[in-house]
Amino acid sequence: MAKIDPNELCPCESGLLFKECHEPKIKRPKIPEIKEAITLEVIPEPDPDTRTVFIYQGEGTVAITGYEVGLALLCGGCKS
């Protein structure tokens, strides 16, 4: 695939520069290599009019994190 200069007109023929049109849509964060996978425990659905609560399990407990680590959180039921 040919590299498009950000200051060229966008190939979609919108009349906008590539950097103002489609370039922001194709820039995605680099996903790190998965080095560790953790299977999460499946918990029952909460009762109506209540909410689910994360429970602290000790030092290093992480509920959710972003792209910058090589960790995969897998569903305890379907492993996705």
N, C-alpha and C positions, 0 to 999 in steps of 0.2 A: 504494500500500500504506500502510495506517495505521501510524503510529509507535506502538510499545507502550512504555509507561512501565516502567522496570526494576522498580519496586515493585508492579506489577500482577500478578495471577495469570497464569501462562503459559497461552496459548490451547490448548495440547495437553492441558489438563485433568489435569495431573499433580498439581495441588495445591501446587506450588512457585511461588515468585515467578519472574517471567520472568528476572531477573538471575541466578538460581541454576539455571535450567533450560536454556533455549535461547539466551539472549543470548550466552553465551561461544562457542557453536557458530557463530553468524552473524558474529561480529566477526573480520574477516580484515585482514591488513595491506594498506594501499593499495599497489597495484602501480604502479610508476612507468612513465611513457611510455618505450618502447624508443627510444633515440637512436642506438644502435650495435649491430650484430650481428657476431659473430665466428664463422666456421666453424671448428670444431675438426678437427684432423687425425685420421683414423682410424688406429689402431695395431693390429697383429695381437694376437690373444688370447695371453696369457702361457702359457708351458709349464706342464704340470701340476705342482703343488706349488711354484709360484713366484707372484709377485705383480706387478701392474702398477706402474710407477714414473713419477711426474711428473718431467719434466726441466726445470730452470730454463733459460729462454731469454733471460735478460737483465733489465735493470731494467724494472719494470712488469709482470712476469709474474704473472698471477693464475690460480690453478687453479679455484677455486670461490668465489663470493661470494653474498651474500644479496639481499633485495628492495630494498635502499636505493639501487641504481644502475640506470640505464636501459640495461643491457647484456644482450643476448641471446646465449647460447652455443648454437650450432646444431651438430647432428650432421653430420660431414663426409660421411656416407653418404646419409642420408635428409632432411637439412635440417630435422628437427623439433627 
